[in-house]
């Protein structure tokens, strides 16, 4: 399955957005989807909406348009939804919206019109409201799905209470960011990575790298996650390749690679090291207590009980002894080095990190 299909057809929040758009259209109202930066795989989004509404309204046609904000809605719709003969019937300065609404033979009146708009949405919102005003409540007519980054109507609509369903506004505004969150990008990554032969920790680690690098760019996140484990092994090379393929610059990255790796390792590795610390103290409770509570201990730590000892402090307790089996001493040494890397904002090489995913105390035979 394509990455864009997983996003728009399998993940719950993107699917909820599609269903909300469809519900509004089936309620005989137009809809404006407002997004901040980029709408991922918008063609797939539009197609998914079209597929849904066509099940319930097969008599309606669906057309997709990508337009600049200077395009006059009336002129555009006259040209694309009327025959030359009907266009000749229009007489300026009559209302184009009224002209289109009052001619049943015009295909616009039986169409879902998808408009991917770059820039100011004022003209289109005004046109849609005027066009809809020529129809009685409940009478079928042409419906619009407008995609825009123009937030002013979204914000003013909330101030005026236009989201109140009892008001039955001709246009419903949907805020993309109220449906889609950072966690949805993480779920996309986990879904893609679950198809590869990776442990759960590897999937989580790679997902954290991707989210840290891509920020809100879902398409970038999907492409990075789809590269699999090689992203962790050769992060710079894979990231550069994906950016080239998507025609993006380094500025598209939310964090630089060093920061992203460290942030991902902190989230994944720190809990592992804490569990290791607790297990170590539990398994070697007798030995730890003997050294920590000795009448004249050679080392003093700023904690009152042995359970509070950090990994570095445990290492100092045992570094000059032969008490531990070599395997567990080596694990304690590795855990200390990893903890020091994280504390100094440094990321570990992937192979070292991966070995710590399965770190486990053996104890004495």
N, C-alpha and C positions, 0 to 999 in steps of 0.2 A: 504493500500500500504506500502511496506517495505521502511524503511528510505533510503536505498541505491538506490531504484528505484525513490524516490522523488528527490534525489540529481542528479542522472544522466539522468533522463528522464523528469523532470518537471521544474527544475530551469534553467534559460536562459543561464547563462555563462557556466556551465558544458555541457549543450546541445550544445552550440556553439563550445566547444572543440571537442566533438564527431563529429559534422558536418565537422569541419576542417580536422580531421583525415580522414573521409570518402571521402571528396573532393580530398584529396591528393592521396588516393588509387585509386579512380576512374580516376585520371589523370595518372595512371600507374606509380606512384612513391611510394617509401617506405617512412616511417615516423618514426621519433624518438621523443617520448614525454619525456621531461626532467622535473623532479620535484625535489624539495629541500629535503623534509623530508620523507613524506609518501604520497602515492597515495591512497585515500580512496576508499574502496570497488572496488579494481582493477578488480576482476573477473566480477563484474557487468558492469564496464566500458568496458572491452573487449567484453563482450556479447552484449552490446548495439552497439558497432562498428560493430561486426559481423552481427547482425540483419540488420543493415542499408545497408552494402555492399552486402549482399546476395540478397537483393531485385533487385540489378542491375547486379549482376554477379553470377548467381546461379551455373555456371559451376565450380566456384572456391571453393576449400575446405578451411576450417578454422581450425587451430590447435593452442592451447595455450601451452606455455612451460615456466617454471620457472627454471632459470639456474644460476650457479655461473660464475664469469668472467673467471675462468681458463678453462672452457669448450671450446675446439676448435670448431668454427662454422662449418668448413668443415667436421670434423669427426662426429659431432653431426647430421648434415643434411644427410650425407651419410647413417648413421645407421638408421635414423628415416624416411627417405623419399625414400629410394631405397630398392629394393628386394635384397636378398642375391646374386642372380645371377648377378644383375647389379653391386653390390658392388665388386664382384670378377673381374669385367672388369677394375676397377680403378687401375692404375699403378703409384706408387710414383716414382719420386717427381712431377708428373704432377699436374697442378692446380686443386684443388677440385672444385673451383668455375666454371672453364671452363668445367670440366667433367660433372657437374650437369646441367649447362646451355645448353650443346650440346646434351643432351639426352631427346627428347620430352616425352618419356615414364615415366620419373621420375616425381613423383607426386608433387615435390616441384614446378615445373614449372606451376602448376595450383593450387597454394595454397597461402592463406594469413597466414603468419607465425607470430604469436604473441609471443614475447620473453620478459618475465619479468626478467630483468637482474640485478643481484646484483654485483656491482663493476664496474670495468673499461669496457667501451664499445668499446675500440679501435679495437679489433679483429673483432667484429661484423660489425662495420661501414665500416672497410676496406673490409671485405668479401662482404658485400652488394654492395658496389661500384664496386668491381671487377666482381661480378656475373652479375650485371646489364649491365656492359660494353660489354658483349657478345651478347646483343640484340640490334637490330636496334630501332631507335626512334619509338614509337607507337606500337611495337610488344608486345603482352601480354606475361607476364612471372610471376614468383613468386614474391610476394611483402611481405615486412616485416614491422611489427609494433613493434618497440623496446621501452621498458620502462626502464628508467635509471635515476640515480641521477648524472651521469657524465656530468658536464656542459662544459667541455673543447671544445667539438665540437660545441656546441651551441654558445659559446662566439667567437670561431675562425671563425665560419660561418658568424657571423655578421660583423666581422672585414674584411673578404674577400668578403663580399657582396653576400654570397651564398643564401641569402633570395630573391635575385633578380629573379623574375619569368622568365625573358627572358633567363636566363642561363639554365633553365630546369635541375636543379641538380637531380641526381638519388634519393637523400634522402632530405626530408624536415624536419627541426628541429622545434619543437614546444615547447615553454616555458610554462609550466603549470601555472606559476605565472603571466603570461601576460593575462591569461584567467580567473583565479579564484582569488578572492579577499576576504578580511575579511567580506565584506558585504554579500557575498554569504552564508557564514556560518550563519550570522544573518537571512537571508531570509529562510534558511533551518529550523532554530529554530522557526521562526514565522509561517511557513507553518505547522510544526508539532503541535505547540501550538494552532493554529487556529481550530484544530479538537477537542479541549477540551473546556469545559464550563468556559471560562475565559474572563475577560474584556480585551480590547485592552491594557490598561496600565499594567495589569498583564502579558500579553503576552510579552510586550516590556521589562518589568523588568526581567522576567525570561530569555529572550533572551540575555539581557545584562550580566546577571550572567554567563550564559553558555559560551558566547564569551570570557568573562574575564578569566574564568577558563580553557577553552580548547585551546585558542590560535589558532594555525593552524591545530590542530587535529580534522578533520571534523567528524570522526567516534565517537570520544569522545563527541563532541558537540551534535551530533544526539542522542546518548544514554541519555545524561543528559537532553536534551530538552524533550525527549519522556517521561520522568518521571513525567512531569507536575508540578503542584503547590507544590507537596510534596518537590520538590527541594528547594523552598524558605522557607518552614516550617522546614525542617530538612536537611539543606545543607550538613553538614559533613557526616551524615549517608548515604545519597543518593549518594554522591560523592564517598565515600569509596566502596559502593556496586558496582557502575558502573565501577570503576577502577578494582575491582576484576573480574567482568564479562568479561572485555576486556583484562584481564591479563596485566594491566599497573600498574606502581608504582606511588607514589605521585609525583615523578619527572616529570611525564607527564603533570602536571598542570602548566599552564602559570603563574598564581598568586595563592597565598594562599587564603583560603576561606574568611578570614576577609577582605583582600584587595579587593577581587572580589565583595563581597557584598557592601562594601563602594563605590567602583567605579560605580557599577550598580545603587545604590541609588542616587549618585550624579547626574548621567545623567537623571534619571527619576524624582526624587523628587525635585531637585532644580528649574526646570521650574514651577512645581506646586506651590511651595512656593512663587516664584516671582509673579505668577499670583494672588495668595491669597493676597500678600502684596498690589498689585495695586488695587485689588477689595476692600480690607479693607479701604484703603485711600479714594477711590471713594465713597463708601457707607457712611463712617463716616467723610466725608470731613469737615463738619461744626465743629464737635467735635474735630477733629485733629487740625484744624487751630486755634480753640479757645485756646487750650492748648499750641500749638507750638508758636503762635504769641502773647501770653499774654504779657502785658507790663512788668511784672516781673516774667518770667517763672522760676519755681524751677529747671528745667533741661536745660542744654545747650548741643547742639549737633553740630558736625562739618559739618553741611549742611545748605544751605541757604533757601531752600523751604521745605514745608511739604511733597511734592511728593518724596523727596529723603530719607525720613526716612526708616530705615531698620526695620525688624520685631522685633528685640530686643529693638530698640528705641521706637517703637510703644507700646510695652509691658510696658516699663518703664513709658511712658506717662499716661497709663491707670491703672496701677497696684494698685494705691492708690485711685482710684475713683470708683463711682458706676454708671458711665455713660453708660457702655455697658450692654446689656442683657447678662445673664450668659452664654448662648450658645455661643455667639460670643467671649466673654472673654475667655471661655474655649478653643475655637479654636485658638485664638491668643496665649494662653499659650502653647498649643500643637505644634503650628507652631514654636514658639520660641525654645522649647526643641529640635525639629527635626533639626532646623537650627544649633543649638549648637552642636548636634551630628555630623553633616556633617563637621562643621568647625573644629572639633577635631578628624577628620578621624575615626569616630566611626559609625558603621552601626546600624540602628534601628531594633528591633525585627519585624518580618514580620507582625504580626497582627497590630502593631502600624503603620507600614508603609502603610498597606492596608487601614486603616481608613483614612489616609491622601489623598488617591487617590480621594476621593469624598468630600474633604473639601470645604465647601461653606458657605459664609456669609449670614445670614438671614436678618440682619438689624432690626431696631426698628419697632414695629407694628404700 
